[in-house]
């Protein structure tokens, strides 16, 4: 696939996300989708391995009544006002861990201790997160935590678009974060979760590896889980590279 074709197909998916939001009754004057996918399409297509992350839902801001508000921006393209992208990522524990793991996978780094801090080498991490595909099950600003029941509703509302994204980007590695996220998806994936091909453990961080449609499929803890960051990153990186 060419860069132009990928960007055109992604733009069509973003239009579908906006249309779905209207169908679901979101008030466009108050809340817009937070678009996901890939930012550096050319870089993604030239990268081996191609990595796609799946998490629950994004969040932005909250109105005076505590309801989710905002949106209208794109993950890993737009930074928080007054911050660089690296600063925005570094301020969020989950995104920071995704950035460290992504940079390690894309740059062939096998140990957390060998990675520079984001603050010391921001360009390395900005390049990494822009060359991965990052998808949320839900596409609208949500809460900072997501109940299992709400996630199931989000999956019902958005799953066709999520799988359209997976088909479009055709990654080599899919990393699904969180038990509830994979349990929602597995009704359509059809994985035998009790029989992973291998399991990688680094401390309390456990990542199961499955095969799905010729892809390496990782089931990882959520990046904001209460685990040592170095253990979470190293377990994901080892699983992605075929280690144990």
C-alpha positions in Angstrom: 0.0 0.0 0.0 1.2 3.5 -0.8 1.3 6.3 1.8 -1.3 8.2 -0.2 -3.7 5.3 -0.2 -3.2 4.6 3.5 -3.9 8.3 4.4 -7.0 8.4 2.1 -8.4 5.2 3.7 -7.6 6.6 7.2 -9.4 9.8 6.4 -12.4 7.8 5.3 -12.4 5.9 8.7 -12.1 9.2 10.5 -15.2 10.4 8.6 -17.0 7.2 9.7 -16.0 7.9 13.3 -17.5 11.4 13.1 -20.7 10.0 11.5 -21.0 7.3 14.1 -20.7 9.8 16.9 -23.6 11.8 15.4 -25.6 8.5 15.1 -25.0 7.8 18.7 -26.3 11.1 19.8 -23.2 13.0 20.9 -23.7 16.7 20.9 -21.1 18.1 18.5 -21.2 21.5 20.3 -19.8 19.8 23.4 -17.8 16.8 22.4 -16.0 15.6 19.3 -14.2 12.3 18.5 -10.6 11.9 19.5 -9.2 10.4 16.3 -6.7 7.5 16.3 -4.7 5.5 13.9 -1.2 6.5 12.6 0.4 9.9 12.2 3.5 9.1 10.2 2.0 6.9 7.5 5.2 6.8 5.4 7.2 5.9 8.5 4.8 3.2 9.5 4.8 1.6 6.1 8.6 1.6 6.1 8.9 0.2 9.6 9.5 -3.4 10.6 7.8 -4.7 12.6 4.5 -2.7 12.2 2.9 -2.4 15.6 -0.8 -1.7 16.5 -1.9 -1.0 20.1 -5.5 -1.3 21.3 -6.6 0.3 24.5 -10.0 1.3 26.0 -11.0 4.9 25.5 -9.3 8.3 25.4 -10.2 11.3 27.6 -9.8 15.0 27.3 -11.5 17.5 29.6 -14.6 17.7 31.8 -17.4 20.3 32.0 -18.7 22.0 35.1 -20.9 18.9 35.8 -18.0 16.5 35.5 -19.1 15.1 32.1 -16.5 14.3 29.4 -15.9 17.3 27.1 -13.6 18.3 24.3 -12.1 16.1 21.5 -11.6 17.2 17.9 -7.9 16.2 17.9 -5.8 13.3 16.9 -3.7 10.9 19.1 0.0 11.5 18.8 -0.4 14.3 16.3 -1.7 17.0 18.6 0.0 17.9 21.9 -1.6 19.6 24.9 -1.6 23.4 24.7 1.7 24.8 25.6 3.5 21.4 25.5 5.5 19.4 23.0 4.2 16.0 22.1 7.0 14.4 24.1 5.9 16.5 27.2 2.3 15.5 26.7 3.2 11.8 26.5 5.5 12.0 29.4 2.8 13.5 31.6 0.5 10.5 31.2 1.7 7.2 32.8 -0.1 4.9 30.3 1.1 6.8 27.2 4.6 7.1 28.6 4.8 3.3 29.0 3.5 2.8 25.4 6.1 5.3 24.2 9.0 3.5 25.9 7.8 0.1 24.7 7.2 1.3 21.2 10.6 3.0 21.0 12.3 -0.2 22.2 10.5 -2.4 19.7 11.1 -0.1 16.8 14.8 0.5 17.6 15.7 -3.0 18.6 16.4 -2.2 22.3 15.9 -5.2 24.6 16.2 -3.6 28.0 14.5 -0.7 29.7 17.8 0.3 31.3 19.2 0.9 27.8 16.5 3.4 26.9 17.1 7.1 27.3 14.6 9.2 29.3 11.9 10.9 27.2 13.2 14.2 28.5 16.7 13.4 27.3 15.8 12.2 23.8 12.3 13.5 23.0 12.7 13.2 19.2 13.3 9.4 19.5 10.0 9.0 21.3 8.0 11.4 19.2 9.2 9.5 16.1 8.2 6.1 17.7 4.7 7.0 18.7 4.0 8.6 15.3 5.1 5.4 13.5 2.9 3.0 15.5 -0.9 2.6 15.1 -2.7 3.5 18.3 -6.4 2.6 18.5 -9.0 2.9 21.3 -12.1 0.8 21.4 -14.1 3.9 22.2 -13.5 7.0 20.0 -15.1 9.7 22.2 -13.7 11.5 25.2 -14.5 9.4 28.3 -13.7 9.1 31.9 -10.2 8.5 33.3 -11.3 5.0 34.3 -13.6 2.7 32.3 -15.9 0.1 33.9 -16.2 -3.3 32.2 -19.9 -2.7 31.5 -19.2 0.6 29.8 -16.3 -0.9 27.8 -18.7 -3.6 26.6 -21.1 -0.8 25.4 -18.2 1.0 23.7 -17.2 -2.2 21.9 -20.7 -2.8 20.7 -20.9 0.8 19.3 -17.5 0.9 17.6 -16.2 -2.7 16.9 -16.9 -2.6 13.2 -14.7 0.5 12.9 -12.0 -1.0 15.1 -11.8 -4.1 13.0 -11.8 -1.9 9.8 -8.7 -0.2 11.3 -7.0 -3.5 12.0 -7.6 -4.6 8.4 -6.4 -1.4 7.0 -3.1 -1.1 8.9 -2.3 -4.9 8.6 0.2 -4.8 11.4 2.7 -7.5 12.2 2.1 -7.2 16.0 -1.1 -6.4 17.8 -0.9 -5.4 21.4 -4.2 -5.5 23.3 -3.9 -4.0 26.8 -6.1 -5.0 29.7 -8.2 -8.1 30.5 -11.6 -6.4 29.9 -10.5 -5.1 26.5 -9.4 -8.5 25.2 -12.5 -10.3 26.7 -14.7 -7.9 24.8 -12.8 -8.4 21.5 -12.5 -12.2 21.9 -16.1 -12.9 21.0 -14.9 -11.9 17.5 -11.3 -12.9 17.7 -12.0 -16.5 18.8 -8.7 -17.0 20.6 -8.3 -19.8 23.2 -7.1 -17.6 26.0 -6.2 -20.6 28.1 -3.6 -21.8 25.6 -1.2 -19.0 24.6 1.7 -20.0 22.4 4.0 -18.6 25.0 3.9 -16.4 28.1 6.5 -13.8 29.0 6.9 -12.7 32.6 9.0 -9.9 34.0 8.2 -9.6 37.7 4.5 -9.2 38.0 4.1 -8.2 34.4 2.7 -11.1 32.4 2.1 -11.0 28.6 0.5 -13.9 26.7 1.4 -14.4 23.1 -1.2 -15.8 20.6 -1.3 -16.2 16.8 -4.2 -14.5 15.0 -4.4 -14.3 11.2 -0.7 -14.7 10.8 0.0 -11.9 13.3 1.8 -11.9 16.6 -1.0 -11.1 19.1 0.0 -9.9 22.6 -2.3 -9.7 25.6 -0.6 -7.3 28.0 -1.6 -5.6 31.2 -2.9 -2.1 30.9 0.0 0.3 30.7 -1.4 2.2 33.7 -1.5 -1.0 35.8 0.3 -0.8 39.2 3.4 -2.5 37.9 7.0 -1.3 37.8 7.3 0.5 34.5 10.6 -1.3 33.6 8.9 -4.7 34.1 5.9 -3.8 32.0 8.0 -2.4 29.2 10.4 -5.3 29.2 7.7 -8.0 29.2 6.0 -6.3 26.2 9.2 -5.9 24.3 10.3 -9.5 25.0 6.9 -10.8 23.9 7.0 -8.7 20.7 10.4 -9.9 19.8 9.7 -13.6 20.4 11.5 -13.8 23.7 10.4 -15.7 26.8 
